[in-house]
């Protein structure tokens, strides 16, 4: 099954007015309340083709949001890739040299290796080291339901459960190489209280993903307790108000294509729950891939072709 093409229903905002910022790092702006509190950061465009986060931050800037305590920082992370975004070829601007959300490994950050994304990561790293609570806004390649992702430490699960938006919290990894920003060592340390979460807001360019990005940012800020609750209540969408209790799922493993001839059994979009263990879900060359356990959730299917491509994450319900 080939990858589908999707309509671009969102307009990528002009972020050039935010280039200078006030931190000495391009496209990063911090607001200091002058009162004790955590340093909270919201990231957009870690991938340059995922424009919903840019929409959310542009909206919060234009609404004049300021923290009531602590420090609030907004960052347009991979602005280099975003500058290449073209609605006529929207997938082409995901990154410049490599996936920015896989470079957060110390031996690469400390090395002499040189890519556009590594240079930007090294520029941001001292700032990230000061952040207590981070939300990294992303989107998905299919019309999957939105989901929140954490690496899985108790502090992350507890914080994500309080955010309680979107309606699914997915705990674990399942990717192939490297580390995501949320797995960067200061966040992935059980000995401190730092937390980083990643939200997937729905299909990259679906109109709904812009709304989900803003609603998630507002719910995150509510739990971080650095913004006037009245601001949050005033700007949540109707869909974002009074969400049901989110489901929590554990990533039990990932499927990576072994051959160039990988085919799903159906046109999965993600978040399907397969009732019975042993149900065929894909063919990889001559191998049949089946669900490893009952009530197996299929997370983030990929239709990118080629051996070595991550195709799917498998999840089981927690509790």
C-alpha positions as protocol buffer text, in pm:
chain_id: "A"
residue {
  index: 1
  type: UNK
  ca { x: 0 y: 0 z: 0 }
}
residue {
  index: 2
  type: UNK
  ca { x: 146 y: 332 z: -105 }
}
residue {
  index: 3
  type: UNK
  ca { x: 153 y: 648 z: 103 }
}
residue {
  index: 4
  type: UNK
  ca { x: -150 y: 867 z: 55 }
}
residue {
  index: 5
  type: UNK
  ca { x: -140 y: 1235 z: -30 }
}
residue {
  index: 6
  type: UNK
  ca { x: -332 y: 1473 z: 195 }
}
residue {
  index: 7
  type: UNK
  ca { x: -478 y: 1818 z: 132 }
}
residue {
  index: 8
  type: UNK
  ca { x: -305 y: 2112 z: 297 }
}
residue {
  index: 9
  type: UNK
  ca { x: -586 y: 2278 z: 493 }
}
residue {
  index: 10
  type: UNK
  ca { x: -360 y: 2493 z: 711 }
}
residue {
  index: 11
  type: UNK
  ca { x: -165 y: 2806 z: 623 }
}
residue {
  index: 12
  type: UNK
  ca { x: 193 y: 2812 z: 747 }
}
residue {
  index: 13
  type: UNK
  ca { x: 233 y: 3137 z: 942 }
}
residue {
  index: 14
  type: UNK
  ca { x: 512 y: 3384 z: 873 }
}
residue {
  index: 15
  type: UNK
  ca { x: 753 y: 3341 z: 1165 }
}
residue {
  index: 16
  type: UNK
  ca { x: 1008 y: 3595 z: 1042 }
}
residue {
  index: 17
  type: UNK
  ca { x: 889 y: 3854 z: 1300 }
}
residue {
  index: 18
  type: UNK
  ca { x: 1011 y: 3614 z: 1570 }
}
residue {
  index: 19
  type: UNK
  ca { x: 1361 y: 3561 z: 1428 }
}
residue {
  index: 20
  type: UNK
  ca { x: 1546 y: 3802 z: 1658 }
}
residue {
  index: 21
  type: UNK
  ca { x: 1379 y: 3686 z: 1980 }
}
residue {
  index: 22
  type: UNK
  ca { x: 1542 y: 3803 z: 2302 }
}
residue {
  index: 23
  type: UNK
  ca { x: 1763 y: 3511 z: 2407 }
}
residue {
  index: 24
  type: UNK
  ca { x: 2055 y: 3542 z: 2167 }
}
residue {
  index: 25
  type: UNK
  ca { x: 1919 y: 3236 z: 1985 }
}
residue {
  index: 26
  type: UNK
  ca { x: 1725 y: 3300 z: 1666 }
}
residue {
  index: 27
  type: UNK
  ca { x: 1353 y: 3227 z: 1682 }
}
residue {
  index: 28
  type: UNK
  ca { x: 1356 y: 3177 z: 2060 }
}
residue {
  index: 29
  type: UNK
  ca { x: 1178 y: 3422 z: 2292 }
}
residue {
  index: 30
  type: UNK
  ca { x: 1156 y: 3407 z: 2673 }
}
residue {
  index: 31
  type: UNK
  ca { x: 921 y: 3596 z: 2902 }
}
residue {
  index: 32
  type: UNK
  ca { x: 1034 y: 3621 z: 3265 }
}
residue {
  index: 33
  type: UNK
  ca { x: 761 y: 3702 z: 3517 }
}
residue {
  index: 34
  type: UNK
  ca { x: 1016 y: 3802 z: 3780 }
}
residue {
  index: 35
  type: UNK
  ca { x: 842 y: 3567 z: 4023 }
}
residue {
  index: 36
  type: UNK
  ca { x: 960 y: 3223 z: 4139 }
}
residue {
  index: 37
  type: UNK
  ca { x: 839 y: 2934 z: 3926 }
}
residue {
  index: 38
  type: UNK
  ca { x: 946 y: 2680 z: 3667 }
}
residue {
  index: 39
  type: UNK
  ca { x: 1100 y: 2747 z: 3327 }
}
residue {
  index: 40
  type: UNK
  ca { x: 837 y: 2624 z: 3081 }
}
residue {
  index: 41
  type: UNK
  ca { x: 908 y: 2591 z: 2708 }
}
residue {
  index: 42
  type: UNK
  ca { x: 685 y: 2515 z: 2411 }
}
residue {
  index: 43
  type: UNK
  ca { x: 855 y: 2401 z: 2090 }
}
residue {
  index: 44
  type: UNK
  ca { x: 717 y: 2421 z: 1738 }
}
residue {
  index: 45
  type: UNK
  ca { x: 847 y: 2291 z: 1402 }
}
residue {
  index: 46
  type: UNK
  ca { x: 1094 y: 2036 z: 1535 }
}
residue {
  index: 47
  type: UNK
  ca { x: 1002 y: 1898 z: 1193 }
}
residue {
  index: 48
  type: UNK
  ca { x: 969 y: 2170 z: 932 }
}
residue {
  index: 49
  type: UNK
  ca { x: 661 y: 2023 z: 764 }
}
residue {
  index: 50
  type: UNK
  ca { x: 460 y: 2002 z: 1089 }
}
residue {
  index: 51
  type: UNK
  ca { x: 312 y: 2348 z: 1088 }
}
residue {
  index: 52
  type: UNK
  ca { x: 40 y: 2318 z: 1354 }
}
residue {
  index: 53
  type: UNK
  ca { x: 286 y: 2407 z: 1631 }
}
residue {
  index: 54
  type: UNK
  ca { x: 390 y: 2722 z: 1449 }
}
residue {
  index: 55
  type: UNK
  ca { x: 23 y: 2816 z: 1429 }
}
residue {
  index: 56
  type: UNK
  ca { x: -19 y: 2761 z: 1805 }
}
residue {
  index: 57
  type: UNK
  ca { x: 287 y: 2969 z: 1899 }
}
residue {
  index: 58
  type: UNK
  ca { x: 200 y: 3245 z: 1651 }
}
residue {
  index: 59
  type: UNK
  ca { x: -146 y: 3260 z: 1811 }
}
residue {
  index: 60
  type: UNK
  ca { x: -7 y: 3279 z: 2166 }
}
residue {
  index: 61
  type: UNK
  ca { x: 236 y: 3553 z: 2063 }
}
residue {
  index: 62
  type: UNK
  ca { x: -44 y: 3754 z: 1903 }
}
residue {
  index: 63
  type: UNK
  ca { x: -266 y: 3707 z: 2207 }
}
residue {
  index: 64
  type: UNK
  ca { x: 10 y: 3864 z: 2418 }
}
residue {
  index: 65
  type: UNK
  ca { x: 43 y: 3570 z: 2658 }
}
residue {
  index: 66
  type: UNK
  ca { x: 279 y: 3633 z: 2950 }
}
residue {
  index: 67
  type: UNK
  ca { x: 358 y: 3413 z: 3250 }
}
residue {
  index: 68
  type: UNK
  ca { x: 214 y: 3493 z: 3592 }
}
residue {
  index: 69
  type: UNK
  ca { x: 515 y: 3322 z: 3752 }
}
residue {
  index: 70
  type: UNK
  ca { x: 835 y: 3157 z: 3636 }
}
residue {
  index: 71
  type: UNK
  ca { x: 967 y: 3183 z: 3281 }
}
residue {
  index: 72
  type: UNK
  ca { x: 781 y: 3100 z: 2959 }
}
residue {
  index: 73
  type: UNK
  ca { x: 980 y: 3036 z: 2641 }
}
residue {
  index: 74
  type: UNK
  ca { x: 857 y: 2985 z: 2285 }
}
residue {
  index: 75
  type: UNK
  ca { x: 1088 y: 2827 z: 2028 }
}
residue {
  index: 76
  type: UNK
  ca { x: 1060 y: 2770 z: 1655 }
}
residue {
  index: 77
  type: UNK
  ca { x: 1309 y: 2487 z: 1657 }
}
residue {
  index: 78
  type: UNK
  ca { x: 1399 y: 2372 z: 1304 }
}
residue {
  index: 79
  type: UNK
  ca { x: 1329 y: 2705 z: 1136 }
}
residue {
  index: 80
  type: UNK
  ca { x: 1582 y: 2612 z: 866 }
}
residue {
  index: 81
  type: UNK
  ca { x: 1361 y: 2329 z: 741 }
}
residue {
  index: 82
  type: UNK
  ca { x: 1040 y: 2528 z: 794 }
}
residue {
  index: 83
  type: UNK
  ca { x: 1174 y: 2803 z: 566 }
}
residue {
  index: 84
  type: UNK
  ca { x: 1155 y: 2547 z: 284 }
}
residue {
  index: 85
  type: UNK
  ca { x: 789 y: 2459 z: 344 }
}
residue {
  index: 86
  type: UNK
  ca { x: 593 y: 2453 z: 20 }
}
residue {
  index: 87
  type: UNK
  ca { x: 224 y: 2363 z: 29 }
}
residue {
  index: 88
  type: UNK
  ca { x: 264 y: 2214 z: -319 }
}
residue {
  index: 89
  type: UNK
  ca { x: 522 y: 1966 z: -185 }
}
residue {
  index: 90
  type: UNK
  ca { x: 465 y: 1970 z: 191 }
}
residue {
  index: 91
  type: UNK
  ca { x: 657 y: 1655 z: 287 }
}
residue {
  index: 92
  type: UNK
  ca { x: 987 y: 1785 z: 147 }
}
residue {
  index: 93
  type: UNK
  ca { x: 1061 y: 2021 z: 436 }
}
residue {
  index: 94
  type: UNK
  ca { x: 1069 y: 1771 z: 724 }
}
residue {
  index: 95
  type: UNK
  ca { x: 1440 y: 1837 z: 783 }
}
residue {
  index: 96
  type: UNK
  ca { x: 1746 y: 1973 z: 603 }
}
residue {
  index: 97
  type: UNK
  ca { x: 2018 y: 1711 z: 665 }
}
residue {
  index: 98
  type: UNK
  ca { x: 1865 y: 1473 z: 920 }
}
residue {
  index: 99
  type: UNK
  ca { x: 1577 y: 1422 z: 1161 }
}
residue {
  index: 100
  type: UNK
  ca { x: 1618 y: 1688 z: 1431 }
}
residue {
  index: 101
  type: UNK
  ca { x: 1424 y: 1465 z: 1671 }
}
residue {
  index: 102
  type: UNK
  ca { x: 1690 y: 1191 z: 1671 }
}
residue {
  index: 103
  type: UNK
  ca { x: 2010 y: 1387 z: 1740 }
}
residue {
  index: 104
  type: UNK
  ca { x: 1976 y: 1427 z: 2119 }
}
residue {
  index: 105
  type: UNK
  ca { x: 2256 y: 1186 z: 2207 }
}
residue {
  index: 106
  type: UNK
  ca { x: 2554 y: 1328 z: 2394 }
}
residue {
  index: 107
  type: UNK
  ca { x: 2821 y: 1153 z: 2189 }
}
residue {
  index: 108
  type: UNK
  ca { x: 2679 y: 1318 z: 1876 }
}
residue {
  index: 109
  type: UNK
  ca { x: 2616 y: 1657 z: 2035 }
}
residue {
  index: 110
  type: UNK
  ca { x: 2973 y: 1658 z: 2172 }
}
residue {
  index: 111
  type: UNK
  ca { x: 3132 y: 1531 z: 1850 }
}
residue {
  index: 112
  type: UNK
  ca { x: 3290 y: 1714 z: 1555 }
}
residue {
  index: 113
  type: UNK
  ca { x: 3018 y: 1578 z: 1327 }
}
residue {
  index: 114
  type: UNK
  ca { x: 2848 y: 1855 z: 1131 }
}
residue {
  index: 115
  type: UNK
  ca { x: 2491 y: 1875 z: 1002 }
}
residue {
  index: 116
  type: UNK
  ca { x: 2244 y: 2163 z: 993 }
}
residue {
  index: 117
  type: UNK
  ca { x: 2034 y: 1996 z: 1263 }
}
residue {
  index: 118
  type: UNK
  ca { x: 2331 y: 1919 z: 1490 }
}
residue {
  index: 119
  type: UNK
  ca { x: 2446 y: 2280 z: 1471 }
}
residue {
  index: 120
  type: UNK
  ca { x: 2101 y: 2397 z: 1575 }
}
residue {
  index: 121
  type: UNK
  ca { x: 2082 y: 2138 z: 1854 }
}
residue {
  index: 122
  type: UNK
  ca { x: 2417 y: 2257 z: 1993 }
}
residue {
  index: 123
  type: UNK
  ca { x: 2286 y: 2614 z: 1983 }
}
residue {
  index: 124
  type: UNK
  ca { x: 1970 y: 2519 z: 2173 }
}
residue {
  index: 125
  type: UNK
  ca { x: 2125 y: 2273 z: 2417 }
}
residue {
  index: 126
  type: UNK
  ca { x: 2234 y: 2526 z: 2686 }
}
residue {
  index: 127
  type: UNK
  ca { x: 1881 y: 2668 z: 2686 }
}
residue {
  index: 128
  type: UNK
  ca { x: 1718 y: 2325 z: 2699 }
}
residue {
  index: 129
  type: UNK
  ca { x: 1938 y: 2247 z: 3000 }
}
residue {
  index: 130
  type: UNK
  ca { x: 1758 y: 2525 z: 3193 }
}
residue {
  index: 131
  type: UNK
  ca { x: 1404 y: 2410 z: 3106 }
}
residue {
  index: 132
  type: UNK
  ca { x: 1192 y: 2236 z: 3372 }
}
residue {
  index: 133
  type: UNK
  ca { x: 880 y: 2156 z: 3167 }
}
residue {
  index: 134
  type: UNK
  ca { x: 874 y: 2122 z: 2788 }
}
residue {
  index: 135
  type: UNK
  ca { x: 602 y: 2056 z: 2531 }
}
residue {
  index: 136
  type: UNK
  ca { x: 725 y: 1956 z: 2184 }
}
residue {
  index: 137
  type: UNK
  ca { x: 445 y: 1996 z: 1926 }
}
residue {
  index: 138
  type: UNK
  ca { x: 430 y: 1754 z: 1632 }
}
residue {
  index: 139
  type: UNK
  ca { x: 180 y: 1609 z: 1386 }
}
residue {
  index: 140
  type: UNK
  ca { x: 120 y: 1279 z: 1206 }
}
residue {
  index: 141
  type: UNK
  ca { x: 136 y: 1135 z: 858 }
}
residue {
  index: 142
  type: UNK
  ca { x: -217 y: 990 z: 866 }
}
residue {
  index: 143
  type: UNK
  ca { x: -562 y: 1087 z: 993 }
}
residue {
  index: 144
  type: UNK
  ca { x: -484 y: 920 z: 1326 }
}
residue {
  index: 145
  type: UNK
  ca { x: -642 y: 1046 z: 1644 }
}
residue {
  index: 146
  type: UNK
  ca { x: -414 y: 1289 z: 1831 }
}
residue {
  index: 147
  type: UNK
  ca { x: -192 y: 1149 z: 2105 }
}
residue {
  index: 148
  type: UNK
  ca { x: 50 y: 1254 z: 2376 }
}
residue {
  index: 149
  type: UNK
  ca { x: 384 y: 1072 z: 2400 }
}
residue {
  index: 150
  type: UNK
  ca { x: 619 y: 1040 z: 2695 }
}
residue {
  index: 151
  type: UNK
  ca { x: 925 y: 819 z: 2734 }
}
residue {
  index: 152
  type: UNK
  ca { x: 758 y: 645 z: 3026 }
}
residue {
  index: 153
  type: UNK
  ca { x: 910 y: 757 z: 3356 }
}
residue {
  index: 154
  type: UNK
  ca { x: 663 y: 792 z: 3644 }
}
residue {
  index: 155
  type: UNK
  ca { x: 712 y: 1170 z: 3659 }
}
residue {
  index: 156
  type: UNK
  ca { x: 619 y: 1192 z: 3290 }
}
residue {
  index: 157
  type: UNK
  ca { x: 316 y: 967 z: 3320 }
}
residue {
  index: 158
  type: UNK
  ca { x: 190 y: 1161 z: 3620 }
}
residue {
  index: 159
  type: UNK
  ca { x: 231 y: 1498 z: 3449 }
}
residue {
  index: 160
  type: UNK
  ca { x: 77 y: 1375 z: 3121 }
}
residue {
  index: 161
  type: UNK
  ca { x: -221 y: 1234 z: 3312 }
}
residue {
  index: 162
  type: UNK
  ca { x: -279 y: 1578 z: 3468 }
}
residue {
  index: 163
  type: UNK
  ca { x: -258 y: 1746 z: 3126 }
}
residue {
  index: 164
  type: UNK
  ca { x: -520 y: 1491 z: 3016 }
}
residue {
  index: 165
  type: UNK
  ca { x: -523 y: 1608 z: 2655 }
}
residue {
  index: 166
  type: UNK
  ca { x: -539 y: 1470 z: 2391 }
}
residue {
  index: 167
  type: UNK
  ca { x: -740 y: 1160 z: 2478 }
}
residue {
  index: 168
  type: UNK
  ca { x: -455 y: 906 z: 2440 }
}
residue {
  index: 169
  type: UNK
  ca { x: -124 y: 903 z: 2633 }
}
residue {
  index: 170
  type: UNK
  ca { x: 139 y: 672 z: 2485 }
}
residue {
  index: 171
  type: UNK
  ca { x: 434 y: 573 z: 2705 }
}
residue {
  index: 172
  type: UNK
  ca { x: 757 y: 444 z: 2553 }
}
residue {
  index: 173
  type: UNK
  ca { x: 975 y: 462 z: 2245 }
}
residue {
  index: 174
  type: UNK
  ca { x: 962 y: 214 z: 1957 }
}
residue {
  index: 175
  type: UNK
  ca { x: 1185 y: 414 z: 1723 }
}
residue {
  index: 176
  type: UNK
  ca { x: 1502 y: 284 z: 1570 }
}
residue {
  index: 177
  type: UNK
  ca { x: 1804 y: 504 z: 1639 }
}
residue {
  index: 178
  type: UNK
  ca { x: 1890 y: 821 z: 1825 }
}
residue {
  index: 179
  type: UNK
  ca { x: 1700 y: 1009 z: 2094 }
}
residue {
  index: 180
  type: UNK
  ca { x: 1408 y: 1246 z: 2071 }
}
residue {
  index: 181
  type: UNK
  ca { x: 1414 y: 1580 z: 2252 }
}
residue {
  index: 182
  type: UNK
  ca { x: 1188 y: 1430 z: 2520 }
}
residue {
  index: 183
  type: UNK
  ca { x: 1456 y: 1163 z: 2579 }
}
residue {
  index: 184
  type: UNK
  ca { x: 1743 y: 1411 z: 2610 }
}
residue {
  index: 185
  type: UNK
  ca { x: 1925 y: 1319 z: 2933 }
}
residue {
  index: 186
  type: UNK
  ca { x: 1809 y: 1603 z: 3163 }
}
residue {
  index: 187
  type: UNK
  ca { x: 1446 y: 1515 z: 3091 }
}
residue {
  index: 188
  type: UNK
  ca { x: 1496 y: 1138 z: 3096 }
}
residue {
  index: 189
  type: UNK
  ca { x: 1638 y: 1134 z: 3450 }
}
residue {
  index: 190
  type: UNK
  ca { x: 1426 y: 991 z: 3730 }
}
residue {
  index: 191
  type: UNK
  ca { x: 1633 y: 1181 z: 3987 }
}
residue {
  index: 192
  type: UNK
  ca { x: 1495 y: 1523 z: 3891 }
}
residue {
  index: 193
  type: UNK
  ca { x: 1152 y: 1675 z: 3829 }
}
residue {
  index: 194
  type: UNK
  ca { x: 1210 y: 1788 z: 3471 }
}
residue {
  index: 195
  type: UNK
  ca { x: 945 y: 1666 z: 3225 }
}
residue {
  index: 196
  type: UNK
  ca { x: 926 y: 1682 z: 2847 }
}
residue {
  index: 197
  type: UNK
  ca { x: 621 y: 1563 z: 2653 }
}
residue {
  index: 198
  type: UNK
  ca { x: 557 y: 1529 z: 2280 }
}
residue {
  index: 199
  type: UNK
  ca { x: 212 y: 1579 z: 2130 }
}
residue {
  index: 200
  type: UNK
  ca { x: 105 y: 1447 z: 1789 }
}
residue {
  index: 201
  type: UNK
  ca { x: -185 y: 1672 z: 1692 }
}
residue {
  index: 202
  type: UNK
  ca { x: -336 y: 1472 z: 1405 }
}
residue {
  index: 203
  type: UNK
  ca { x: -257 y: 1468 z: 1034 }
}
residue {
  index: 204
  type: UNK
  ca { x: 10 y: 1723 z: 943 }
}
residue {
  index: 205
  type: UNK
  ca { x: -206 y: 1963 z: 745 }
}
residue {
  index: 206
  type: UNK
  ca { x: -559 y: 1884 z: 863 }
}
residue {
  index: 207
  type: UNK
  ca { x: -746 y: 2190 z: 984 }
}
residue {
  index: 208
  type: UNK
  ca { x: -811 y: 2020 z: 1318 }
}
residue {
  index: 209
  type: UNK
  ca { x: -440 y: 1985 z: 1399 }
}
residue {
  index: 210
  type: UNK
  ca { x: -399 y: 2359 z: 1449 }
}
residue {
  index: 211
  type: UNK
  ca { x: -681 y: 2358 z: 1704 }
}
residue {
  index: 212
  type: UNK
  ca { x: -543 y: 2051 z: 1882 }
}
residue {
  index: 213
  type: UNK
  ca { x: -197 y: 2210 z: 1902 }
}
residue {
  index: 214
  type: UNK
  ca { x: -331 y: 2522 z: 2072 }
}
residue {
  index: 215
  type: UNK
  ca { x: -562 y: 2329 z: 2305 }
}
residue {
  index: 216
  type: UNK
  ca { x: -278 y: 2099 z: 2410 }
}
residue {
  index: 217
  type: UNK
  ca { x: -47 y: 2394 z: 2475 }
}
residue {
  index: 218
  type: UNK
  ca { x: -313 y: 2554 z: 2694 }
}
residue {
  index: 219
  type: UNK
  ca { x: -377 y: 2235 z: 2892 }
}
residue {
  index: 220
  type: UNK
  ca { x: 0 y: 2192 z: 2936 }
}
residue {
  index: 221
  type: UNK
  ca { x: 31 y: 2549 z: 3064 }
}
residue {
  index: 222
  type: UNK
  ca { x: -261 y: 2490 z: 3303 }
}
residue {
  index: 223
  type: UNK
  ca { x: -75 y: 2205 z: 3472 }
}
residue {
  index: 224
  type: UNK
  ca { x: 257 y: 2393 z: 3465 }
}
residue {
  index: 225
  type: UNK
  ca { x: 72 y: 2668 z: 3657 }
}
residue {
  index: 226
  type: UNK
  ca { x: 257 y: 2959 z: 3499 }
}
residue {
  index: 227
  type: UNK
  ca { x: -35 y: 3129 z: 3322 }
}
residue {
  index: 228
  type: UNK
  ca { x: -354 y: 3294 z: 3447 }
}
residue {
  index: 229
  type: UNK
  ca { x: -624 y: 3021 z: 3438 }
}
residue {
  index: 230
  type: UNK
  ca { x: -869 y: 3279 z: 3301 }
}
residue {
  index: 231
  type: UNK
  ca { x: -655 y: 3311 z: 2986 }
}
residue {
  index: 232
  type: UNK
  ca { x: -662 y: 2936 z: 2936 }
}
residue {
  index: 233
  type: UNK
  ca { x: -1038 y: 2912 z: 2984 }
}
residue {
  index: 234
  type: UNK
  ca { x: -1095 y: 3201 z: 2744 }
}
residue {
  index: 235
  type: UNK
  ca { x: -896 y: 3045 z: 2459 }
}
residue {
  index: 236
  type: UNK
  ca { x: -967 y: 2673 z: 2475 }
}
residue {
  index: 237
  type: UNK
  ca { x: -1182 y: 2557 z: 2185 }
}
residue {
  index: 238
  type: UNK
  ca { x: -1521 y: 2399 z: 2251 }
}
residue {
  index: 239
  type: UNK
  ca { x: -1362 y: 2059 z: 2180 }
}
residue {
  index: 240
  type: UNK
  ca { x: -1078 y: 2132 z: 2421 }
}
residue {
  index: 241
  type: UNK
  ca { x: -1295 y: 2209 z: 2721 }
}
residue {
  index: 242
  type: UNK
  ca { x: -1377 y: 1939 z: 2980 }
}
residue {
  index: 243
  type: UNK
  ca { x: -1199 y: 1650 z: 2806 }
}
residue {
  index: 244
  type: UNK
  ca { x: -1274 y: 1293 z: 2918 }
}
residue {
  index: 245
  type: UNK
  ca { x: -1015 y: 1102 z: 3116 }
}
residue {
  index: 246
  type: UNK
  ca { x: -734 y: 1014 z: 2877 }
}
residue {
  index: 247
  type: UNK
  ca { x: -646 y: 651 z: 2805 }
}
residue {
  index: 248
  type: UNK
  ca { x: -290 y: 545 z: 2888 }
}
residue {
  index: 249
  type: UNK
  ca { x: -104 y: 292 z: 2672 }
}
residue {
  index: 250
  type: UNK
  ca { x: 240 y: 129 z: 2689 }
}
residue {
  index: 251
  type: UNK
  ca { x: 452 y: 93 z: 2375 }
}
residue {
  index: 252
  type: UNK
  ca { x: 552 y: -273 z: 2384 }
}
residue {
  index: 253
  type: UNK
  ca { x: 759 y: -276 z: 2068 }
}
residue {
  index: 254
  type: UNK
  ca { x: 811 y: -148 z: 1717 }
}
residue {
  index: 255
  type: UNK
  ca { x: 804 y: -306 z: 1374 }
}
residue {
  index: 256
  type: UNK
  ca { x: 1077 y: -220 z: 1125 }
}
residue {
  index: 257
  type: UNK
  ca { x: 1062 y: -334 z: 764 }
}
residue {
  index: 258
  type: UNK
  ca { x: 1317 y: -607 z: 690 }
}
residue {
  index: 259
  type: UNK
  ca { x: 1255 y: -597 z: 315 }
}
residue {
  index: 260
  type: UNK
  ca { x: 1144 y: -353 z: 48 }
}
residue {
  index: 261
  type: UNK
  ca { x: 826 y: -561 z: 12 }
}
residue {
  index: 262
  type: UNK
  ca { x: 639 y: -460 z: 328 }
}
residue {
  index: 263
  type: UNK
  ca { x: 259 y: -441 z: 308 }
}
residue {
  index: 264
  type: UNK
  ca { x: -1 y: -378 z: 578 }
}
residue {
  index: 265
  type: UNK
  ca { x: -299 y: -613 z: 584 }
}
residue {
  index: 266
  type: UNK
  ca { x: -532 y: -311 z: 578 }
}
residue {
  index: 267
  type: UNK
  ca { x: -501 y: 64 z: 524 }
}
residue {
  index: 268
  type: UNK
  ca { x: -439 y: 142 z: 890 }
}
residue {
  index: 269
  type: UNK
  ca { x: -438 y: 507 z: 1002 }
}
residue {
  index: 270
  type: UNK
  ca { x: -331 y: 441 z: 1360 }
}
residue {
  index: 271
  type: UNK
  ca { x: -501 y: 384 z: 1696 }
}
residue {
  index: 272
  type: UNK
  ca { x: -687 y: 76 z: 1571 }
}
residue {
  index: 273
  type: UNK
  ca { x: -718 y: -184 z: 1850 }
}
residue {
  index: 274
  type: UNK
  ca { x: -687 y: -545 z: 1731 }
}
residue {
  index: 275
  type: UNK
  ca { x: -879 y: -772 z: 1970 }
}
residue {
  index: 276
  type: UNK
  ca { x: -695 y: -1102 z: 1935 }
}
residue {
  index: 277
  type: UNK
  ca { x: -328 y: -1197 z: 1962 }
}
residue {
  index: 278
  type: UNK
  ca { x: -199 y: -1364 z: 1648 }
}
residue {
  index: 279
  type: UNK
  ca { x: -404 y: -1152 z: 1409 }
}
residue {
  index: 280
  type: UNK
  ca { x: -210 y: -1085 z: 1085 }
}
residue {
  index: 281
  type: UNK
  ca { x: -141 y: -714 z: 1039 }
}
residue {
  index: 282
  type: UNK
  ca { x: 132 y: -709 z: 772 }
}
residue {
  index: 283
  type: UNK
  ca { x: 349 y: -904 z: 529 }
}
residue {
  index: 284
  type: UNK
  ca { x: 723 y: -838 z: 515 }
}
residue {
  index: 285
  type: UNK
  ca { x: 859 y: -1030 z: 220 }
}
residue {
  index: 286
  type: UNK
  ca { x: 752 y: -1386 z: 296 }
}
residue {
  index: 287
  type: UNK
  ca { x: 699 y: -1325 z: 668 }
}
residue {
  index: 288
  type: UNK
  ca { x: 354 y: -1270 z: 820 }
}
residue {
  index: 289
  type: UNK
  ca { x: 355 y: -1023 z: 1110 }
}
residue {
  index: 290
  type: UNK
  ca { x: 87 y: -1076 z: 1376 }
}
residue {
  index: 291
  type: UNK
  ca { x: -27 y: -896 z: 1690 }
}
residue {
  index: 292
  type: UNK
  ca { x: 175 y: -1011 z: 1993 }
}
residue {
  index: 293
  type: UNK
  ca { x: -106 y: -978 z: 2248 }
}
residue {
  index: 294
  type: UNK
  ca { x: -480 y: -923 z: 2281 }
}
residue {
  index: 295
  type: UNK
  ca { x: -617 y: -567 z: 2250 }
}
residue {
  index: 296
  type: UNK
  ca { x: -309 y: -451 z: 2062 }
}
residue {
  index: 297
  type: UNK
  ca { x: -318 y: -85 z: 1956 }
}
residue {
  index: 298
  type: UNK
  ca { x: -147 y: 6 z: 1629 }
}
residue {
  index: 299
  type: UNK
  ca { x: 31 y: 338 z: 1670 }
}
residue {
  index: 300
  type: UNK
  ca { x: 168 y: 564 z: 1397 }
}
residue {
  index: 301
  type: UNK
  ca { x: 177 y: 340 z: 1090 }
}
residue {
  index: 302
  type: UNK
  ca { x: 420 y: 458 z: 824 }
}
residue {
  index: 303
  type: UNK
  ca { x: 377 y: 408 z: 452 }
}
residue {
  index: 304
  type: UNK
  ca { x: 729 y: 518 z: 365 }
}
residue {
  index: 305
  type: UNK
  ca { x: 892 y: 245 z: 160 }
}
residue {
  index: 306
  type: UNK
  ca { x: 1220 y: 63 z: 212 }
}
residue {
  index: 307
  type: UNK
  ca { x: 1394 y: -192 z: 431 }
}
residue {
  index: 308
  type: UNK
  ca { x: 1498 y: -41 z: 764 }
}
residue {
  index: 309
  type: UNK
  ca { x: 1197 y: 193 z: 779 }
}
residue {
  index: 310
  type: UNK
  ca { x: 1005 y: 200 z: 1105 }
}
residue {
  index: 311
  type: UNK
  ca { x: 655 y: 90 z: 1014 }
}
residue {
  index: 312
  type: UNK
  ca { x: 454 y: 73 z: 1336 }
}
residue {
  index: 313
  type: UNK
  ca { x: 452 y: 78 z: 1715 }
}
residue {
  index: 314
  type: UNK
  ca { x: 255 y: -180 z: 1912 }
}
residue {
  index: 315
  type: UNK
  ca { x: 86 y: -85 z: 2240 }
}
residue {
  index: 316
  type: UNK
  ca { x: -107 y: -238 z: 2527 }
}
residue {
  index: 317
  type: UNK
  ca { x: -343 y: -60 z: 2763 }
}
residue {
  index: 318
  type: UNK
  ca { x: -217 y: 39 z: 3109 }
}
residue {
  index: 319
  type: UNK
  ca { x: -466 y: -27 z: 3387 }
}
